[in-house]
Amino acid sequence: MTADEARELHEAMSWHGVPGAPAPVSPTDPAGEWGIYRTAADGTLLDVTEEARSAVEAARLRQPRRGFVIPQVC
């Protein structure tokens, strides 16, 4: 994903409480591919891009939709 897509995903993650942070796949190439990462308990960096996408999509599907109920007059 691009840097802009990673930022958009991170914003949605923040909104839905999904942990992780966007970063370039290659730290020396910030214009290249980006991913979502989380630090493990042992200090290693985990790529959780697909997990984050799935979690955000699931959270969006759980949200109630707004609308109006219009009663019919018989």
SERO-4910 file (N, C-alpha, C, O; in steps of 0.05 Angstrom, whole numbers):
BEGIN
 pado doro    nc1    nc2    nc3   cac1   cac2   cac3    cc1    cc2    cc3    oc1    oc2    oc3
  Met    A     17    -23      0      0      0      0     18     25      0     41     23      8
  Thr    A      7     47     -9     22     72     -9     22     85     18      7     76     36
  Ala    A     38    105     21     39    120     47     11    132     53      3    132     76
  Asp    A     -2    143     33    -29    155     38    -49    134     46    -65    139     64
  Glu    A    -49    111     33    -67     89     40    -61     80     69    -80     74     84
  Ala    A    -36     79     76    -28     70    103    -38     90    124    -48     82    145
  Arg    A    -36    116    118    -46    136    136    -77    135    139    -87    138    161
  Glu    A    -91    130    117   -120    128    118   -128    103    135   -146    105    151
  Leu    A   -114     81    131   -120     57    147   -114     62    176   -129     54    193
  His    A    -92     76    182    -85     81    210   -106     99    223   -112     96    246
  Glu    A   -117    118    208   -138    136    219   -162    119    226   -174    123    247
  Ala    A   -170    101    208   -193     83    214   -186     65    237   -204     59    254
  Met    A   -162     55    239   -154     38    261   -156     53    287   -167     42    307
  Ser    A   -148     78    288   -150     94    312   -179     98    320   -186     97    344
  Trp    A   -196    103    300   -224    107    305   -237     83    318   -254     85    335
  His    A   -229     59    309   -241     34    318   -225     20    340   -232     -2    349
  Gly    A   -203     32    349   -187     20    371   -170     -3    363   -164    -21    380
  Val    A   -162     -5    338   -145    -26    329   -115    -17    332   -108      4    321
  Pro    A    -99    -33    346    -71    -24    351    -53    -29    326    -58    -46    310
  Gly    A    -33    -12    324    -14    -14    302     -6     13    292    -19     33    299
  Ala    A     16     15    277     25     40    267     36     36    238     48     16    232
  Pro    A     31     56    220     41     54    193     71     60    192     81     77    207
  Ala    A     85     46    174    114     50    170    121     39    143    108     21    133
  Pro    A    142     50    131    151     39    105    162     10    109    174      4    130
  Val    A    157     -7     89    167    -35     91    197    -34     92    210    -50    107
  Ser    A    209    -17     76    238    -13     76    244     15     88    238     35     75
  Pro    A    256     16    112    261     42    124    277     61    107    276     86    110
  Thr    A    293     51     88    309     68     71    294     78     47    304     94     31
  Asp    A    269     68     42    253     76     19    225     85     28    206     70     24
  Pro    A    222    109     40    196    118     49    176    123     26    152    126     32
  Ala    A    185    124      2    167    128    -21    157    102    -32    139    102    -49
  Gly    A    166     79    -21    158     53    -30    134     43    -16    117     58     -6
  Glu    A    132     16    -14    109      3     -1    109      9     29    130     12     42
  Trp    A     85     10     40     81     14     69     65     -9     80     51    -23     66
  Gly    A     67    -12    106     52    -33    120     44    -23    148     50      0    156
  Ile    A     30    -40    162     21    -33    190     36    -52    208     37    -76    203
  Tyr    A     49    -41    229     66    -57    246     58    -53    276     46    -33    283
  Arg    A     65    -74    291     60    -73    320     85    -85    333     96   -104    322
  Thr    A     93    -75    356    116    -86    371    107   -109    389     88   -106    404
  Ala    A    120   -132    386    114   -156    402    125   -152    430    141   -134    435
  Ala    A    118   -170    448    128   -169    476    158   -171    477    170   -160    495
  Asp    A    170   -186    459    199   -190    459    214   -167    444    238   -168    442
  Gly    A    199   -147    435    212   -124    422    214   -126    392    222   -107    379
  Thr    A    206   -149    380    208   -152    351    184   -137    338    163   -134    350
  Leu    A    188   -128    313    167   -114    299    151   -134    282    162   -149    267
  Leu    A    125   -135    286    107   -153    272     91   -139    250     80   -117    255
  Asp    A     91   -150    226     75   -139    204     46   -149    208     40   -173    205
  Val    A     28   -131    214      0   -138    220    -19   -123    200    -42   -117    206
  Thr    A     -9   -119    176    -24   -104    156    -51   -117    150    -72   -104    151
  Glu    A    -51   -142    143    -76   -156    135    -94   -159    160   -119   -156    157
  Glu    A    -83   -164    183    -99   -166    207   -112   -139    213   -136   -138    221
  Ala    A    -98   -117    209   -109    -90    214   -132    -84    194   -153    -74    202
  Arg    A   -128    -91    169   -149    -87    149   -174   -102    156   -196    -92    155
  Ser    A   -170   -127    163   -193   -144    171   -208   -133    195   -232   -133    196
  Ala    A   -192   -125    215   -204   -114    240   -220    -89    235   -242    -85    246
  Val    A   -210    -71    218   -224    -46    211   -249    -53    196   -270    -41    201
  Glu    A   -248    -71    177   -272    -78    161   -293    -91    179   -317    -84    177
  Ala    A   -285   -108    197   -304   -121    216   -316   -100    234   -340   -101    240
  Ala    A   -301    -80    243   -311    -59    261   -331    -42    246   -351    -34    257
  Arg    A   -326    -36    220   -344    -20    204   -371    -35    200   -392    -22    201
  Leu    A   -369    -61    197   -394    -77    193   -411    -78    218   -435    -81    217
  Arg    A   -398    -77    242   -412    -78    267   -426    -52    274   -444    -52    291
  Gln    A   -418    -30    262   -429     -4    269   -458     -2    261   -466    -11    239
  Pro    A   -475     10    278   -503     13    270   -505     34    247   -489     53    246
  Arg    A   -524     30    231   -529     49    209   -551     68    218   -569     60    232
  Arg    A   -548     92    210   -569    112    216   -590    113    195   -584    107    171
  Gly    A   -614    119    203   -635    121    184   -661    130    197   -661    136    221
  Phe    A   -682    130    182   -708    138    192   -727    115    189   -727    101    169
  Val    A   -745    113    208   -767     94    207   -792    111    203   -799    127    219
  Ile    A   -805    106    180   -829    122    174   -853    103    176   -855     84    161
  Pro    A   -870    108    196   -893     90    199   -913     94    177   -917    116    167
  Gln    A   -925     72    169   -946     74    148   -973     79    162   -979     67    182
  Val    A   -988     96    150  -1015    102    160  -1034     85    145  -1036     86    120
  Cys    A  -1050     69    160  -1069     50    146  -1095     63    143  -1113     50    132
***
